[in-house]
Amino acid sequence: MNRRMIAYTIGRILIAEAALMVPAVIVGLIYGEADTWVFLPAIGAAAAAGLVCCLFKPQSTVIFARDGYFIVAAAWILLSVFGALPFLFSGKFPSFWDCLFEIASGFSTTGASIVTDIDALPKCILFWRSFSHWIGGMGVLMFVLAIMPLSEERSLHLMRAEVPGPVVGKLVPRIRDTAKILYGVYTGLTALLVILLLFGGMPLYDALCYAFGTAGTGGFGITNAGVGLYGSAYIEIVISVFMVLFGINFNLYYFILIGKAKDAFKSEELHVYLCVIAAAIAAISFNVYHLYQSVGQTLRYSFFQVGTIISTTGFATADFAKDWPAFSQMVLVFLMFTGACAGSTGGGLKISRIIILFKTILMEIRRLIHPRAVQIVRLEQKPVDYGLIRTTLIFFSMYIASLTVSTLLLSLDEPDFLTNFTASLACLSNIGPGLGKIGPTGNYAFYSAPSKVLLSLLMLAGRLELFPLFVLFNFRSYTGKVAA
């Protein structure tokens, strides 16, 4: 491993995090909040640690795949540790583990929270919670790739380790330019959402925070009432539409911008994504129609909840865990598994992986019937390499294993299976709310410190799609030996 290069890269990432805390300080100063000072030691600590790491000037800038996974996993853990410091210094959170859980939820764009009274938190703290969603949505390493000059031979490994989806490629020859394009699209859509929310009468501070949560598909609210506080069909529809938009592969937006809209709209993953959304809305609307006063109101609440779950955002305008029938709840649980598209800010298994899994099953069934026939799995009208099929099957196995083990471990703390299962699923898929005690009106505060640490790691593992954290904790890989 190139340890000096790893330390140097992580150091630059920590310096970037220190700079990203400054907007929260500005918010605190604008509102004249006494708690603004809590960011100063946090900024100092992150900047100091980053500068110390940068003292190790690398003799070689080469980064191998193992190094890239290690950097991404270690960086996200350190980002969470330093990002939790403002919460800790504020004294508004019971313990450091609660602070770590909250910021891990923010950076991983999960939206799970241990806060029982959001209205009691100062605006600068709430801004940092929501802004962490926006930072984590596209990925802080993608941000570093966009603004800092890194050589091509090491940039691609970092990009592959952080960007969600089974396949990661370059839009243009240079990785840095690809990162700039993706962040440009991300920022542009966020700005458009802010403007539309302002048109709906939402204050600027609120519009920024909810735009950050929607863009990063995170879900942190800034009041106890959440999005429902405004009682506006316009605001709910706008957020619903943008949750769906941020769940689409960002590469497609680039194709539209360069005049290849036809190619973008031919995307098989996009077609399946939109069809799943439409089918889920229809099924839930039919099931919950008796709970609402009109068809329009039924569609409004159904669309919002389907959009927030499949995009893994986590906002809520209805308490589906208590008020909705079991059928609608199970539809939402299914959407928790599927998640959004690859290359989006959403979590979950990803629609592209679901397509590959489904087509692989059909291929194996056909192979049983016609053993000598040549069977090929196609995605986006192109043959899928066997290596990608193998990686997808391994990822699915790791996903189910992680879900099973975490549910089992949580049962040592909380006896309610439904709560534990959906807590594991909601954290692994970066959704936030689940069923049982962690529904839209509940939170994760009742879990013990060890369970919160487990769920924090689960959120980061879900955001990084498992492999980087598994590489980080596979200690035999650091010796150069092949692990069994």
C-alpha positions as CSV (number, residue, x, y, z in Angstrom):
1,M,0.0,0.0,0.0
2,N,1.1,3.5,-0.7
3,R,0.6,4.8,2.8
4,R,2.0,8.3,2.2
5,M,-0.3,8.8,-0.7
6,I,-3.2,7.5,1.4
7,A,-2.4,9.9,4.2
8,Y,-1.9,12.8,1.9
9,T,-5.2,12.3,0.1
10,I,-7.2,11.9,3.3
11,G,-5.5,15.1,4.6
12,R,-6.8,17.1,1.7
13,I,-10.3,15.6,2.2
14,L,-10.3,16.7,5.9
15,I,-9.2,20.2,4.9
16,A,-12.1,20.3,2.4
17,E,-14.4,19.2,5.2
18,A,-13.2,22.1,7.4
19,A,-14.0,24.5,4.6
20,L,-17.4,23.0,4.1
21,M,-18.3,23.8,7.8
22,V,-17.9,27.5,7.1
23,P,-21.4,28.1,5.6
24,A,-22.9,26.8,8.9
25,V,-20.9,29.5,10.8
26,I,-22.2,32.1,8.4
27,V,-25.8,31.0,9.1
28,G,-25.2,31.1,12.8
29,L,-23.8,34.7,12.5
30,I,-26.7,35.8,10.4
31,Y,-29.2,34.6,13.0
32,G,-27.0,35.8,15.9
33,E,-26.9,32.4,17.6
34,A,-24.6,31.8,20.6
35,D,-24.0,28.2,19.5
36,T,-22.1,29.3,16.4
37,W,-18.8,29.0,18.3
38,V,-19.1,25.2,18.3
39,F,-18.0,25.0,14.7
40,L,-14.7,26.9,15.3
41,P,-12.9,24.1,17.3
42,A,-14.4,21.5,14.9
43,I,-13.0,23.4,11.9
44,G,-9.7,23.8,13.6
45,A,-9.5,20.1,14.5
46,A,-10.3,19.0,11.0
47,A,-8.0,21.5,9.4
48,A,-5.1,20.6,11.8
49,A,-5.5,16.9,11.2
50,G,-5.6,17.5,7.5
51,L,-2.5,19.6,7.5
52,V,-0.6,17.0,9.5
53,C,-1.6,14.3,7.0
54,C,-0.5,16.5,4.2
55,L,3.0,16.7,5.7
56,F,3.6,13.2,4.4
57,K,4.5,14.1,0.9
58,P,4.2,11.0,-1.3
59,Q,7.2,9.9,-3.3
60,S,4.9,8.0,-5.6
61,T,1.4,9.2,-6.6
62,V,0.3,5.7,-7.8
63,I,-2.8,4.4,-6.1
64,F,-4.0,0.9,-6.7
65,A,-7.6,-0.4,-6.4
66,R,-7.0,-1.6,-2.8
67,D,-5.6,1.9,-1.9
68,G,-8.6,3.6,-3.4
69,Y,-11.1,1.5,-1.4
70,F,-9.1,2.1,1.7
71,I,-9.0,5.9,1.2
72,V,-12.7,6.1,0.6
73,A,-13.7,4.0,3.6
74,A,-11.2,5.6,6.0
75,A,-12.1,9.1,4.7
76,W,-15.8,8.7,5.3
77,I,-15.3,7.4,8.8
78,L,-12.9,10.3,9.6
79,L,-15.4,12.8,8.0
80,S,-18.1,11.4,10.3
81,V,-15.9,11.7,13.4
82,F,-14.8,15.3,12.8
83,G,-18.3,16.2,11.4
84,A,-19.8,15.1,14.7
85,L,-17.7,17.5,16.7
86,P,-20.1,20.5,16.3
87,F,-23.0,18.4,17.7
88,L,-20.8,17.2,20.6
89,F,-19.7,20.7,21.5
90,S,-23.2,22.1,21.3
91,G,-24.3,19.9,24.2
92,K,-27.6,19.3,22.5
93,F,-26.9,15.6,22.0
94,P,-26.7,13.0,24.8
95,S,-23.4,11.4,23.9
96,F,-20.6,11.3,21.3
97,W,-22.2,8.1,19.9
98,D,-25.4,10.0,19.2
99,C,-23.5,12.7,17.5
100,L,-21.6,10.1,15.4
101,F,-24.9,8.4,14.5
102,E,-26.5,11.8,13.5
103,I,-23.6,12.9,11.2
104,A,-23.1,9.4,9.7
105,S,-26.8,9.6,8.9
106,G,-26.2,13.0,7.3
107,F,-23.2,12.2,5.2
108,S,-24.6,8.8,4.1
109,T,-27.8,10.6,3.1
110,T,-29.9,8.2,5.3
111,G,-31.9,10.7,7.4
112,A,-32.2,8.4,10.4
113,S,-32.1,10.5,13.6
114,I,-31.9,10.3,17.4
115,V,-33.2,13.8,17.9
116,T,-36.5,13.8,19.7
117,D,-37.1,17.6,19.5
118,I,-35.9,19.1,16.3
119,D,-37.4,22.5,17.0
120,A,-35.0,22.9,20.0
121,L,-31.9,22.8,17.9
122,P,-30.3,26.1,16.7
123,K,-30.4,26.9,13.0
124,C,-26.7,26.6,12.5
125,I,-26.8,23.0,13.7
126,L,-29.8,22.2,11.6
127,F,-28.1,23.7,8.6
128,W,-25.0,21.5,9.1
129,R,-27.3,18.4,9.4
130,S,-29.0,19.2,6.1
131,F,-25.9,20.4,4.4
132,S,-24.2,17.1,5.2
133,H,-26.8,15.5,3.0
134,W,-25.8,17.6,0.1
135,I,-22.1,16.9,0.7
136,G,-22.6,13.2,1.0
137,G,-25.1,13.0,-1.9
138,M,-22.6,13.3,-4.7
139,G,-19.8,12.3,-2.4
140,V,-17.1,14.4,-0.8
141,L,-14.4,12.6,-2.7
142,M,-16.1,13.6,-6.0
143,F,-16.0,17.2,-4.7
144,V,-12.3,16.8,-4.1
145,L,-11.8,15.3,-7.5
146,A,-13.6,18.3,-9.0
147,I,-11.7,21.1,-7.3
148,M,-8.2,19.6,-6.6
149,P,-5.7,18.4,-9.3
150,L,-5.3,14.6,-8.9
151,S,-3.6,12.5,-11.5
152,E,-5.7,10.2,-13.6
153,E,-4.1,7.0,-12.5
154,R,-5.3,7.5,-8.9
155,S,-8.6,9.4,-9.5
156,L,-10.4,6.5,-11.2
157,H,-9.9,4.2,-8.3
158,L,-11.4,6.8,-5.9
159,M,-14.3,7.4,-8.2
160,R,-15.1,3.7,-8.6
161,A,-15.0,3.2,-4.8
162,E,-17.4,6.1,-4.0
163,V,-19.8,6.4,-6.9
164,P,-22.9,4.1,-6.4
165,G,-23.8,1.5,-9.0
166,P,-22.4,-1.7,-10.6
167,V,-20.6,0.2,-13.4
168,V,-18.6,3.4,-13.1
169,G,-17.2,5.1,-16.1
170,K,-15.9,8.5,-17.4
171,L,-18.2,10.9,-19.2
172,V,-15.2,12.6,-20.7
173,P,-11.5,11.5,-21.0
174,R,-10.4,13.3,-17.8
175,I,-11.7,12.2,-14.4
176,R,-11.6,15.7,-13.0
177,D,-13.7,17.0,-15.9
178,T,-16.2,14.2,-15.3
179,A,-16.4,15.1,-11.6
180,K,-17.0,18.8,-12.5
181,I,-19.8,17.8,-15.0
182,L,-21.6,15.7,-12.4
183,Y,-21.3,18.4,-9.7
184,G,-22.4,21.0,-12.2
185,V,-25.6,19.0,-12.9
186,Y,-26.1,18.4,-9.2
187,T,-25.7,22.0,-8.2
188,G,-27.9,23.2,-11.1
189,L,-30.8,20.9,-10.1
190,T,-30.4,22.0,-6.5
191,A,-30.5,25.6,-7.4
192,L,-33.6,25.1,-9.5
193,L,-35.3,23.3,-6.6
194,V,-34.5,26.2,-4.2
195,I,-36.1,28.7,-6.7
196,L,-39.2,26.6,-7.1
197,L,-39.6,26.2,-3.3
198,L,-39.2,30.0,-2.9
199,F,-42.1,30.4,-5.4
200,G,-44.2,28.2,-3.1
201,G,-43.7,30.7,-0.2
202,M,-41.0,28.7,1.6
203,P,-38.5,31.0,3.4
204,L,-34.9,30.9,2.0
205,Y,-33.4,29.1,4.9
206,D,-36.0,26.4,4.8
207,A,-35.8,26.2,1.0
208,L,-32.0,25.6,1.2
209,C,-32.3,23.0,3.9
210,Y,-35.0,21.0,2.2
211,A,-33.2,21.3,-1.2
212,F,-30.1,19.9,0.4
213,G,-32.1,17.0,1.8
214,T,-33.9,16.4,-1.5
215,A,-30.8,16.7,-3.7
216,G,-28.8,14.3,-1.5
217,T,-31.9,12.1,-1.0
218,G,-31.3,12.4,2.7
219,G,-34.4,13.4,4.5
220,F,-33.5,15.5,7.6
221,G,-36.2,17.9,8.5
222,I,-35.8,21.3,10.3
223,T,-39.0,21.1,12.3
224,N,-40.8,18.4,14.1
225,A,-43.6,18.6,11.5
226,G,-41.3,18.2,8.6
227,V,-42.5,19.0,5.1
228,G,-46.1,18.7,6.4
229,L,-45.6,22.0,8.3
230,Y,-46.4,24.0,5.2
231,G,-49.6,22.2,4.3
232,S,-48.9,23.0,0.7
233,A,-49.7,20.6,-2.1
234,Y,-47.4,22.7,-4.4
235,I,-44.4,22.2,-2.1
236,E,-45.1,18.5,-1.7
237,I,-45.5,17.9,-5.4
238,V,-42.3,19.9,-6.2
239,I,-40.3,17.9,-3.7
240,S,-41.9,14.7,-4.9
241,V,-40.9,15.3,-8.5
242,F,-37.3,16.3,-7.5
243,M,-36.9,13.3,-5.3
244,V,-37.6,11.2,-8.3
245,L,-35.3,13.3,-10.5
246,F,-32.4,12.9,-8.1
247,G,-32.9,9.2,-8.1
248,I,-32.1,9.1,-11.9
249,N,-28.6,8.4,-13.2
250,F,-26.8,11.7,-13.5
251,N,-25.1,10.6,-16.7
252,L,-28.5,10.8,-18.5
253,Y,-28.7,14.5,-17.6
254,Y,-25.3,15.0,-19.2
255,F,-26.5,13.3,-22.4
256,I,-29.5,15.6,-22.5
257,L,-27.3,18.7,-22.0
258,I,-25.1,17.7,-25.0
259,G,-28.1,17.1,-27.2
260,K,-28.4,13.3,-26.9
261,A,-31.8,13.3,-25.3
262,K,-33.0,10.4,-27.4
263,D,-30.2,8.2,-26.0
264,A,-31.0,9.3,-22.5
265,F,-34.7,8.4,-22.8
266,K,-33.8,5.0,-24.3
267,S,-32.3,4.0,-21.0
268,E,-33.7,0.6,-19.8
269,E,-32.9,1.4,-16.2
270,L,-34.9,4.7,-16.5
271,H,-37.9,2.9,-18.0
272,V,-37.9,0.3,-15.2
273,Y,-37.5,2.9,-12.5
274,L,-40.4,5.0,-13.8
275,C,-42.6,1.9,-14.3
276,V,-41.9,0.7,-10.7
277,I,-42.8,4.2,-9.4
278,A,-46.1,4.2,-11.4
279,A,-47.1,0.7,-10.4
280,A,-46.3,1.4,-6.7
281,I,-48.4,4.7,-6.8
282,A,-51.3,2.9,-8.4
283,A,-51.2,0.0,-5.9
284,I,-50.9,2.1,-2.8
285,S,-53.5,4.6,-4.0
286,F,-56.0,1.8,-4.5
287,N,-55.2,0.4,-1.1
288,V,-55.4,3.7,0.9
289,Y,-58.1,5.5,-1.0
290,H,-60.6,5.0,1.9
291,L,-58.3,7.0,4.2
292,Y,-58.4,10.2,2.2
293,Q,-61.1,12.6,1.0
294,S,-60.5,12.6,-2.7
295,V,-58.6,10.9,-5.5
296,G,-56.3,13.9,-5.8
297,Q,-55.4,13.8,-2.1
298,T,-54.8,10.0,-2.3
299,L,-52.5,10.4,-5.3
300,R,-50.7,13.3,-3.6
301,Y,-49.8,11.3,-0.5
302,S,-49.1,8.1,-2.4
303,F,-46.8,9.9,-4.9
304,F,-44.8,11.6,-2.1
305,Q,-44.3,8.4,-0.1
306,V,-43.4,6.3,-3.1
307,G,-41.0,9.0,-4.3
308,T,-39.3,9.5,-0.9
309,I,-38.8,5.7,-0.4
310,I,-37.6,4.6,-3.8
311,S,-35.3,7.6,-4.0
312,T,-34.2,6.7,-0.4
313,T,-34.8,10.3,0.7
314,G,-36.9,9.7,3.8
315,F,-39.2,12.7,4.1
316,A,-42.7,11.9,5.1
317,T,-46.1,13.6,4.9
318,A,-48.1,10.6,6.2
319,D,-47.4,8.1,9.0
320,F,-47.4,5.0,6.9
321,A,-46.1,2.9,9.7
322,K,-49.2,3.5,11.8
323,D,-52.0,4.6,9.5
324,W,-51.5,2.7,6.2
325,P,-52.6,-0.9,5.6
326,A,-50.1,-3.8,5.7
327,F,-50.2,-4.1,1.9
328,S,-49.1,-0.5,1.3
329,Q,-46.4,-1.0,4.0
330,M,-45.0,-4.0,2.2
331,V,-45.0,-2.2,-1.1
332,L,-42.8,0.5,0.6
333,V,-40.5,-2.2,2.0
334,F,-40.1,-3.6,-1.5
335,L,-39.1,-0.1,-2.7
336,M,-36.6,0.1,0.2
337,F,-34.8,-2.9,-1.3
338,T,-34.8,-1.7,-4.9
339,G,-33.7,1.9,-4.3
340,A,-33.0,4.3,-7.1
341,C,-30.9,4.2,-10.3
342,A,-27.1,3.6,-10.4
343,G,-25.1,6.8,-10.6
344,S,-27.8,8.8,-8.7
345,T,-27.7,10.1,-5.1
346,G,-30.1,7.4,-4.0
347,G,-29.3,4.2,-2.1
348,G,-30.6,0.6,-2.1
349,L,-29.7,-2.3,-4.4
350,K,-30.1,0.0,-7.4
351,I,-32.5,-0.7,-10.3
352,S,-29.7,-1.8,-12.7
353,R,-28.7,-4.5,-10.3
354,I,-32.3,-5.7,-9.9
355,I,-32.5,-5.9,-13.7
356,I,-29.3,-7.9,-13.9
357,L,-30.4,-10.3,-11.1
358,F,-33.8,-10.8,-12.7
359,K,-32.4,-11.4,-16.2
360,T,-29.8,-13.8,-14.8
361,I,-32.5,-15.8,-13.1
362,L,-34.4,-16.0,-16.4
363,M,-31.2,-17.0,-18.2
364,E,-30.5,-19.9,-15.8
365,I,-34.1,-21.1,-16.2
366,R,-33.8,-21.0,-20.0
367,R,-30.4,-22.8,-19.7
368,L,-32.1,-25.6,-17.8
369,I,-34.6,-26.0,-20.6
370,H,-32.1,-25.6,-23.4
371,P,-28.7,-26.6,-22.0
372,R,-26.8,-26.2,-25.3
373,A,-28.2,-22.8,-26.2
374,V,-26.0,-19.7,-25.9
375,Q,-27.6,-17.5,-23.3
376,I,-26.7,-13.8,-22.9
377,V,-27.8,-11.2,-20.3
378,R,-28.3,-7.7,-21.8
379,L,-28.5,-4.4,-20.1
380,E,-29.1,-1.1,-22.0
381,Q,-29.1,-3.2,-25.2
382,K,-25.5,-4.4,-24.5
383,P,-24.2,-7.8,-23.4
384,V,-23.4,-7.9,-19.7
385,D,-19.9,-9.2,-19.0
386,Y,-19.8,-12.3,-16.8
387,G,-17.6,-10.5,-14.3
388,L,-20.3,-7.9,-13.8
389,I,-22.9,-10.6,-13.2
390,R,-20.6,-12.2,-10.7
391,T,-20.0,-8.9,-8.9
392,T,-23.7,-8.2,-8.8
393,L,-24.5,-11.6,-7.3
394,I,-21.7,-11.2,-4.7
395,F,-23.0,-7.7,-3.8
396,F,-26.5,-9.0,-3.4
397,S,-25.2,-11.8,-1.2
398,M,-23.2,-9.4,0.9
399,Y,-26.3,-7.1,1.1
400,I,-28.6,-9.9,2.4
401,A,-25.9,-11.2,4.8
402,S,-25.3,-7.7,6.2
403,L,-29.0,-7.2,6.6
404,T,-29.4,-10.5,8.4
405,V,-26.5,-10.2,10.7
406,S,-27.3,-6.6,11.7
407,T,-31.0,-7.6,12.4
408,L,-29.7,-10.4,14.6
409,L,-27.4,-8.2,16.5
410,L,-30.0,-5.5,17.0
411,S,-32.3,-8.1,18.5
412,L,-30.0,-8.3,21.5
413,D,-30.9,-4.7,22.2
414,E,-34.5,-4.3,21.0
415,P,-37.0,-7.3,21.0
416,D,-39.3,-5.9,18.3
417,F,-38.4,-7.8,15.1
418,L,-40.2,-5.5,12.7
419,T,-38.4,-2.5,14.2
420,N,-35.0,-4.2,14.0
421,F,-35.4,-5.5,10.5
422,T,-36.6,-2.3,9.0
423,A,-34.0,-0.3,11.0
424,S,-31.3,-2.5,9.4
425,L,-32.9,-2.2,6.0
426,A,-33.5,1.5,6.3
427,C,-29.9,2.2,7.3
428,L,-28.3,-0.2,4.8
429,S,-30.4,1.3,2.0
430,N,-29.9,4.9,3.3
431,I,-33.6,5.6,3.7
432,G,-34.1,6.6,7.4
433,P,-37.7,5.8,8.5
434,G,-38.9,2.3,8.7
435,L,-41.8,0.5,10.4
436,G,-42.5,-0.1,14.1
437,K,-40.8,2.3,16.5
438,I,-38.8,3.9,13.7
439,G,-41.7,5.1,11.6
440,P,-42.0,8.6,10.2
441,T,-43.0,9.9,13.7
442,G,-40.4,7.9,15.6
443,N,-36.6,7.9,15.8
444,Y,-33.6,5.8,16.8
445,A,-32.9,7.4,20.2
446,F,-34.0,4.2,22.1
447,Y,-31.2,2.1,20.8
448,S,-28.1,1.5,22.9
449,A,-24.7,3.0,22.1
450,P,-23.4,-0.3,20.6
451,S,-26.5,-0.5,18.4
452,K,-26.0,3.1,17.2
453,V,-22.4,2.4,16.3
454,L,-23.5,-0.7,14.3
455,L,-26.2,1.3,12.5
456,S,-23.7,4.1,11.8
457,L,-21.4,1.6,10.2
458,L,-24.3,0.1,8.3
459,M,-25.3,3.5,6.9
460,L,-21.7,4.2,5.7
461,A,-21.5,0.7,4.3
462,G,-24.8,1.2,2.4
463,R,-23.6,4.6,1.0
464,L,-20.3,3.2,-0.1
465,E,-21.9,0.0,-1.3
466,L,-20.3,-2.4,1.1
467,F,-17.0,-3.2,-0.7
468,P,-14.9,-0.3,0.7
469,L,-15.7,-1.0,4.3
470,F,-15.1,-4.7,3.8
471,V,-11.7,-3.9,2.3
472,L,-10.9,-1.5,5.2
473,F,-11.6,-4.2,7.8
474,N,-10.0,-7.0,5.8
475,F,-6.6,-6.6,7.6
476,R,-4.9,-9.4,5.7
477,S,-5.1,-7.3,2.6
478,Y,-2.6,-4.9,4.0
479,T,0.1,-7.5,4.1
480,G,-0.2,-8.2,0.4
481,K,-1.5,-11.7,1.0
482,V,-4.7,-12.9,-0.7
483,A,-7.4,-13.3,1.9
484,A,-9.4,-16.5,2.0
